[in-house]
């Protein structure tokens, strides 16, 4: 099967969050399963210098944005067997200090930037000698791709590919003034309440929902949640209308990167049957973070964007109460200046219990996952989440609010005393989170119970093989029955 993935960010070339990790890993996993996968993404500043094997393709874009034409250039990289990465070069749009914003201020022309990118995706899908069977876009930045392909079909593109749109976070929809629609060069009937129009505005994600052949989210529960008023971000009714083509597929984990046995970032390797190394990782992490080195004190950690979605407000409030107990806490992340100040103030008042690192450090992220005893993810909503899956593989017990992918991937004692691997709470409140932390404090001194939680988590398999199989099924659901692939072969792979 030939699959063209389109994303505004792809790891290891560009990244602001889990979107980049997911698309990069999905491309590799599809290729490893025997498919011909290609990824298209913008050529941001610095990529060419970091990846000197990139080569310019004799391919120029000259595409309309309203009554003006914008030029671009194509680059490519053979990244893995059966996997090629295409990069769209357009210096005015993509050669910038940030991807979407600078100094927490969004670029005012993000609408134009990603509309141009979407048109380049469609242009490649139509004119490349390599013709994709399906174009798989991700989030609002590629939300207009299905509509653009549909219009091209109207204009005579008879063998146009089918389309899939993955919603990574419904809260980000790409909503712009009505005047921006003119830049799409789409027919007026695309801008209606059943299409791209949203209370007089252009909504790129809504357009994708309307015109894609299939819609996926990054976890089964999130697919259900976004059809409710609480989590639907104003699109719940529209999503219920399109529920027949909506499915949830839990993201996979790249265990080549996130593992405890062959990991250059860790102080000491360990495994599900040899857990002694985890104690060494905890001791060295405490030392690195300038916390008292004490095996008897449970160490809690968080790696996160410091945003309201991530439950930072209730976490700060719960820690104010729980830091009276004998525990330690560390956080790695950045985001709202208000929340950054909140954590720094917490550390200032509790220097022997709290360590704060603002920013992102890949090595420290692995060390926190390996060295902590418990990992806090009290999200208000969480489409999928990856850190809870990393924590499970690292034998670090996740404490999560039962929402989205957190609920799909973590098993509480109340759900199964045999498969338990984490702690869940349900109410979005500091009180409920503090109660969950107290449960962790009760588990920690019980060596046998602690070991059972850890080993159950380390044995759970969230590898990409399962995720790829589910995506192939989703891709097949867009095809007429006579053209469906042999799923048995994919499962065997």
N, C-alpha and C positions, 0 to 999 in steps of 0.2 A: 504494500500500500504506500502511496506517495502522499506525505503530509507536510504542509507548509504551516509552521507555527509563526505567529506574528505577535511581538511583544515590545513594549516601550523600554523594557530593561531585561537583561539576561545575564545571569552569573556564568562565568567570572568576568564578563566585560563591563557590566554596569549593574548597580544594585542600590536600591533604597529599602528593600524589604523582601518578604517571602515570595512575591511575584517573580523576582529574578531567579531565586533558587528553584522554584517549581518549573519554570519554562526550560531553564538550562538542563535540569535533571530529566524532565519528560522527553526532551529531544534526544538525549543520550540513551535513555531507556527504550524509546521507540526504535532507535537504530540498532541497539543490541538485540532487540526482539525480531530483527530481520526486516524491518520497514525502511523505506527511504525517507528520512526526515531531513527537513531543512528549516532553518530559523531565520527570520528577517527582523532586524532591530536597527535603531539609529546608530550612526557612528558618532559617539560623543567624544568630547575632548579627552585626550590621553590614551584612547584605546589603541590607536595605531602604534604609538610608542611602546606600549606594553606587549603588543603582539606583532612583532616585526614580520611574521610570516603572512600577514594580510597582503593581498594583491588586488590591484585595481582591475576591474573588469571593463572591457570595451562596451560599456552600456551607459547611456545617458538618459536621464529623466527630463522631460519638459512637459509639465502637467498643469492644467488650469486650476486656479483657485478663483472662482468667479470669472471676471473678465481679464485677469492677469495670469501669466504663466510663470512657473517657478522651475528652475533647473536643479538637477541633482546628479550624483554620480554613484555608481555601485562598486562596492568592494566585497571580497569574499575570503573565507578561511576554511580550509579542510580541517575541521576540529576533531573528528573521530571517524572511524569507519562508518560509511553510510550516513554521515552527518556533516552537512555544510552549513556555515553561518554566512548570511548576507548582511551587509551593513549599508545603510542609506546615508550617504554623505551630503549634507546641505549645511555649510558652515554657518550661515546666518541663523538657522534654526537650532542646530545641535552642537556647535562648537562654543560651549558656554561653561561657566564654572560649576553649575549644578545641572541636574536632570530636569526637575520640574520647577525649582525655585532657588532663590539665593536669600540667605539671612531670614528664612521663614516667610519670604514674600514670593508668591507664585508669579511666574513669568506671565505678563499680560497677554501674550500671544500664544498661550498653550493650545488654544482652539486651532489656530492656523498651523502650528507646528505638527500636531498629531493628525490633523486632516490631511496635510501633505504626506505624512508617513503612511496613512491608510491608503491613499491613492497610489503610492509607490507599491504597496503590498499587492493591490489588485492588478496593477500594471505587470508586476512580475508573474503573478499567477496566470495571467492571460498570455503573456508573450515569451516566457522562458521556454526553451526547447524541452526542458523537464517540466511536465505538466502535473500539478498536484491533483489528487483525487478529492482532497478536502483542505480547506483553509481554516485553521484554528486560531482565532484571535483571543486576546486576553484583556479584560477590563475595558474601561470607556475609551482608552486611547485608540483602540481598534474597533470600537463599537459601530462605526459607519461602514466597515468593510462589507458586511452582508448586504447592505443597501446598495453600495456601489457595484457589487457583483450582480445583484438582481437587475439593476439598470442596464449593465453591460449585456446581460442575457436578453433583455428587451431589444437591445440594439443589434442582436445577432450573434452573441457569443453562445453558440449552441451547446458546446461541451463544457460549460462552466463548472467549476468544482462546487461541491456542497460546502456548507459553512457551519462551524461550531463556534460558540462564544462561551468562554469561561468567566464567571463572575467571581473575582477574588475577594472583593469587598464592596457590597452594594452601596455603602455610604458615599463612595466616590463615583459620581455619575457623569461628569463632564457636561455640565449645564451652562449654556452660553446664550447670549441675546439672539433673538430671531434673525437679525441681520446676518449672522454667521452662516445661516443655512444657504445663503446665496453662494458662498464659497464652495459648497459641496458640488454644485452643478447638477444636483439631482432634480428630477421632475417634481413639480409642486405636490403631487399626490403622496410623496413620501413624508411631507410635513403635515400630518394630521394627528388627531388624538389617538388613532390606532397605530401610529407610526412614530416619527421622531419628535413630534410636538409635545411639549410638556408645560401646560399653563402659559402658553405664548412664547416659551423658550425652546431652544434646541437642546435635546437631551441625548447625548451620544450613546449612553448605555441603554437607554430605552429603545433607541433605534436598533441596536444589536439584538435586544430581546424580541423586538417585533419581527425582524427580517432574517435572523439566523435560522438554520434548519434544526439545530439542537442547541440547548443551553445547558451548561453544567456549572455547578458550584464545587467548592473544594472540600466539601464534606456532606454526607447524607442529611445530617440534622440541619445544617445551614440551608440546604435546599428547601426543607420544610419551614424553617423559621422565617425566611424572607417572604413567604406568602402570607405572613401574619402582619397585622397593623403595627405591632411592637417593633418588629425588625425589618419591615418592608420599606422604610425610608421613602414613603410616598408612592412606591411602585407595587405594593402588595396586591392590589386589585388587578393591575395589569399583569403581574406574574401569575396570578390565579387563572387569568384568561389563557395564558400560555403554559399552564402546568403540564399539559400533555407532552411537551418537548423539554421539560426541565428534569434534570437528574443530578444527584450529588455523588461525587467521587472523591474519596479521601486522598489527600496528597500522600505521596511516598516519601521515604527518607533515603538519602544517598549514604549508605552504610560504608562506602569506600572512604568517605570524608568523615562521617560521624561514627567512630568506633573507638573502643577502649584498648585494643590490642596492638594496633599498628597506627599510632597517632603521634606525629612529631610534636604536637602541642602539649602533651601530657607529661607530668613529672615521672610517672611510672605506669606501665601497662598493667591491666587486670582483666578478668573475664568473669563470666557467670559462675564458674566453678572455682576460680582463684580470685577472691575478693580482697585479699590483703593489700594489693596495690591501691585500692580506693582510699584506704586510711592514709597512705603516704601522700596521695594527691590532696586530701583534705588538709593535712598538716602543712604542706608546702604552700597551698593556697592561703591559709591563715597567715603564714609568714609573709607571703607576697603582699597581702592586703593590710599588713601591720595590725592584725587582730591577734589576741592572745592565742597561742598554740595550745589547744586543749581538746583532746579527743572526746571527752565526756560532754562537751557543750554541743548541742545540735546546731548545725550551720544551715541557714535558709538563704536561697539566692533567687535573683530575678535578672533576666536579660530581656530588655523590652524597649520599644518606643515609649517615651513618657507622655502618654496621651490618655484622655479620659476613657477611650474605648478599652484600654488595657487594665482598667480598674485601679489606676494609680491613686485616685482619691480615697477609695476604701482601704487600700493597702497602707497608705500613710496613716490613716486613722487607726487601723487595727494594730500597726506596729507601735504606735504611741502607747497603747495598752499593754501589748505583749512583751515589749522590751523591759518591762519590770521583772519578767521571768529570766531564767538563766539560758539565754540563746544568743546567737549571732546572726547578722543579716548582711548580705552584700548585694549591690545592684550595679549593673552595667547597662547604660543606655543614654539616650538624649531625647529631647522633645520640648514640651512646653516649659518656658522659663520659670513659670510658677511652680511646676512640679520638680524641676531641677533644684530650685531653691529649697523646696520642702525636704528633699532627701539630704541636701547638704546641711541643712539646719538639724535634721535628725542625727546625722553623723557628728556634728559639732557638739551636740548635747550628750551623745553616747559614743565617744571615741573608741571604747573598748568593745563595743557591740556592733557597730555599724560601719561599713566601708562603702564608699560611693565612688564610682568611676564614670564620669560623663563622657560620652562618645561611644565609639565601637572599636574593639580590639579582638580580632579573630582568635588569637592565642588565649587571651583571657576568657573569652566565651567558652572555649572547650574546657578550660581549667575550672571554671565555675560549674559547668555541667558535671564534671567528674568529681570535684572536691566537695560539693555541697551534699548534705543529707536530704534536703527537701527543696523543691523548686516551686515558687509561687507564681500562679497565673490566674488572677482573680478577674478575668476580663468581663466587661459589661456584655460584649458579644465577641465572638471569635470564629470567623468563617471556617478556618481549619486549625491553624496553630501548628508550629513545628517544634518549638522548644519542649513541649510536653513529651513528644516522641523522642527527641534527643535525650531528655532526662531519663526516660524509661530505659533506653539502651545503655545509659551510663550508670544505671542502678541508683538514680537519684529520684526519690519519690515525689511525683508531681501533686501539688495541691491546686485544684482547679475549680472554677465555677462551671457548673454543668450547662454549657451552652456550646452550640456549633460543634466543631471538630474536637473540642476538649471533651465533650460528653461522649463522642463516638470512639475516642481512643483510650480513655482512662476507665478502669474498673474499680469501683469502690468496694470496700468490705461488705457493705449492705447489699450489693448486687451479686457478689460471689465470694465466698470465703476461700475458694480454691484458686480463683483467677485474680484476686485483688492485687492491684499494683499502684494504687493512688488513693487520694482523698478528694471527695467532691463536696461542694456545698451549693446551695440553690438560690437563696435570697441574695440579691445584690445589696449587701450591707457590710459595714465594717464589723458588726457584731457576728454575722455568719462566718466571715473570714477568720476572725479571732477564735471562734469555736473550732474551726478546722485546724488552725495552728495548734490549739490545745490538744486535739486528737493526735497530731504529729508528735507533740511533746510526750504523750503517753506511749506511743509506739516506740520511740527512740530507745528507752532503756531496756526494752524487751528484745534481746539479741536475736532470738529465734524468729520472732514475728517480723522484726526489721529485715532479717535476711530473706524471709519468704517474700515480702513485698518487693525487695530489690531483685531477687532472682526471677520472680514472675514478670517484672517489667523488662528485664534484660532478654527474656526469651520471646517477647512479643515481636512479630515480624511485620513491619510497615514498609517492606522493600517495594521498589518500583515495579517489580514483575506483576504484582496484583493490580496496581494502579493502571499499568499499560493495558492489561487484559480488559479492565473496565472501560478504558477509553476506546479501545478497538470495538467493543460492543456498542458504545455510544456512536462512534463513527458509522458503524454498520446500520444503525437505526435510521440514518438519513438516506439510505440507499434503497432502491427497489429490491424486493426479495430475490430476484434473479441474479443480482450482482453482489450479494452478500459474500463476505469472506468466510473461509473455513475457520471458525473460532477454535475448533479442536487443535489445529496446528499452532495457534497463538498460545493457547494454554500450555501446550507441551513445551514451547520455547520458554 
